[in-house]
């Protein structure tokens, strides 16, 4: 049951010493938060000391050195300050034998453990399939962790659900219900971290402000070619460009902010700050090392992060997507990383089959090092005023659309007004597109990305590497590699030229307005420099960029620790071979033989002492081979004649269909320590996805097998 939330004051003081090098900063103010909890009217209090090792110096802002100042910001501030915390204390382990068997409803057991979990602790789901029938709600300072994607699975099985998991606060109510709006009367210039309000304003450090202004008609248009997008911003879409910030200090009506303003607010556009109480946010909650799925297309958003701050998704798999895999809405400085989003099951496009959507002013979030496969082109998507987010080093493959002859956006730089100041760096995809379906966008940057503009010969229209539609202006594209050799055939189609959709363009610019109107300012305001394309086989230049060399990154000061041995930077005209594989691509390619891409799991989980390998071949028809290993004794009597430390286990290996029905029992006996091989014959079965589950004692591990006849 969703717990009601009472109001409380949240005090967070982060002391960041801006000196060279890395210095642990004590942010030790004790936070007493009234959390959503219990029955209506009740509350749960947690006293959570906040002691973090925070990076004390920002990364060098290479963007300012490369791009004109009005076109960029400091993107190094995206994501969780100090990174995702490592939590090692397990509060409660859910009984896998009782609740991870795929048939018993585990909703109450999981939710009860989360409700009572102490701050900074972990609720652990061992390997198994956990059937749920209601949304699981995560609250402040709680981590939900599994044994790994493909090993721990949460499967929603009911007639309808808004989401399977959520981190959902009261941001929307505070903005639209309480409407505590203050005019901004000072400090409203780009880069400012101090503003003056027309009233007393926020009373506590840690409160949140939504900063926006009336739409500037020279830049912002909420009336796309499908009509007015009244839900795309505050006050019926009249304020669609904005950002979210946290209050760090209050002195009368002067307020300090944790992030700078991303653009100068115009006095004639009535700039405002809308107050959101600190207690309306869900903070420091995370989901790690598990799979989220639904057998039937009944869940709207498999994971919803609404009013989330400093929260994360890490090393998870989200599969069988109805509308959206993840909806990140009204959220600030979260991270989504090392995860795998794939396979829409109810259509592609027109609100179905999206991957990760950053929406409704979501600001300074980091979506990094993920895999997206077999989804609508909205693998990654920005909409509804999303600002200053970093989408970086994500691998996208197999874009789909309900009109199969049409190449759709992959990723979608903009799908609703008015995303701005977002950075797209190091991504590998098919077509980067900003559309005018619901309205405009501006001031977004593509840096060192690879977009092929072509997927396969069945797609005959809209094969463009970069498409920027009507009123998608002031875009920056720098250091990218574009097009496909011997497939891309046209360098540029730009309005008012005809722009035939059968052309395979590197650049398609300015089309797609209402009644098929065009926009010449899209091309005129586009900054493109040092992009290599496979039509001219040359690198372009732009006189507005004077830097002699391109930096490796616009938000990282050096190669990140998770990068591995692949070349850094991986993509660009100055890189040997132009394009190298990024880590997400390497993980995906490895998964073709090993199963689900499994990044190194978080610390503090409980390692299994057995292992189920991915079947081979997979897909198969009709026979496949399954291997598994029993690593040590499971608490049973030792086998006769075996050395100490070895033993026997009660082993069960069963194949199920997606409805949880038992198809075949392959093993059901005691096994000694060692490796084993068994065959599964799908003769007589229908084509489709099957689950192979290995269980010993309380622990389980599952793999998906595809029978393709």
Protein Blocks (a to p, Z undefined) as FASTA:
>chain_A
ZZddddddddddddddddehjdddddfbccdddddehjehiacdddddddddddfbdcdd
fklmmmcfklcccfklgcjehiaaddfbdfbdcdfklmmnomaccklmmmmmmmmpcghi
acdddedddddfbdcdddehiacddfbehkaccddddfbdfbfbdcddfklmmmmmnopa
cddfehpaghiabdcdfbebjabehiacdddddddfklpccbdfnbpafklpghhhiamb
ccddddfbdehjaccdfbdcfbdcdfklopadddddfklpcehiacehiadddfbacbfb
lbacehiahiacehiacehifkbmbdcehiahiadehiacehiaebgeehiaiabdceeh
iahiacehiacehiafklpaceehiahiacehiacehiadfblmbccddddfbfbdcdeh
iacehiacfbdcddfkloccehiacehiacehiabfmlmghpafbdcdehiahiacehia
edjehkamcfbdcdfbfoiakbccfbdghihiehhiacfklmmmpccehiacfklopacd
dfkbmbfbdcfbfkbfbdcfklomadcdfbdjkbghhiacdfklmmmmmmmmnopadddd
dehiacdfbdcdddddddddfbdcdddddfbdehiacdehiaehiacdddddddddfkop
afbdfbgcdddeddddddddfehiacddddddddehjbccdddddddZZ
